[in-house]
């Protein structure tokens, strides 16, 4: 794994600053470009320019006042490293090997809080949980290839252990389809027989208690 350098960190910070600045510019434009629609809005609701202008002014006042408690809250909590992750470990159309690298790399961010794509806000320990699951998928797929067992059969015969508590455990079948395909030479993310994989997922789900 390539360590994060000061140069790459600085570049990322400038990129983030540019993105936030662009967002504020777009937000500021939204305050003013609505004026062009005033005639249509006024005609729709039967109000004049004065009430419409007052409405926009009140919006700006509310937006400004909200900064006060927001700033106080930020000061009370302090600076935190937060990782927003919209991903979920279902990799039928992705890459198990790639996900392992990406999730492992996210540990270098030293996040104190993780906001996942599904589930409650949690701590950095969830990264290790996801890594453990992905390694379990990779190991099960490797055993399936060595034993010449289909993904569905591998999923049915393996011991889920602590992963049996996960919701939608049938996703394991789809992940094994991808992991097995990668071990047999299919490039990461390349289209495969999704219909067959989904059919196996349904078959796996039907046999669960």
Number of C-alpha atoms within 10 A of each C-alpha: 7 6 8 11 9 9 9 10 11 11 12 12 12 11 12 12 12 12 12 12 12 12 12 12 11 11 11 11 11 11 13 10 10 11 14 9 9 16 14 10 16 15 10 9 8 9 13 13 13 9 11 16 13 11 12 15 13 12 13 13 11 11 11 10 11 11 11 11 10 11 11 11 11 12 10 9 9 8 8 10 11 15 18 13 13 9 12 11 18 20 23 24 16 18 22 25 17 13 19 18 13 12 17 16 14 14 14 12 13 11 17 13 17 19 16 18 13 10 7 9 12 13 15 18 13 14 18 13 12 17 18 14 18 23 15 16 22 22 14 22 27 17 15 21 18 9 10 11 15 15 26 21 14 20 26 15 11 12 11 16 7 8 14 10 9 10 8 11 17 22 23 28 30 25 27 28 26 34 29 24 19 19 14 11 8 15 13 17 15 13 12 14 10 14 9 12 21 17 14 21 23 14 14 19 15 10 8 9 4
